[in-house]
Amino acid sequence: MNDQKTTVDNLKVFVKNFVDERDWSQFHNPKNISMALAIEASELMDIFKWDSNDESEKKMSVDISRQDAIDELADVIIYSIAFANKNGIDISDAILQKMKKNEEKYPSEKFKGHF
């Protein structure tokens, strides 16, 4: 798989099949999946805890910490997809709608280069 050839739908099916093969859907409700997602996001943050900006950048070039970050990011994405699957959310449409809101809230001419 790679980003150039894999669709969001491919990923949704891949995650759904994994969950179904283990009969884990019974544990997948909005509360549980959102909590798991938050936990995985915090595990990603933990890799960089107490690092300076430069140190965190350097960690992303070191094999072991880079792989740890990739693994945690994958967990965040997997749980995000599982949440979408369980709740009938079209990920592409959700992103499009949210980006439209972001464009209105943060117009580029006002926010370019700063928050």
Helices and strands as residue ranges (DSSP letters): H 8-21, G 25-27, H 30-47, H 53-59, H 63-87, H 91-105, H 108-111
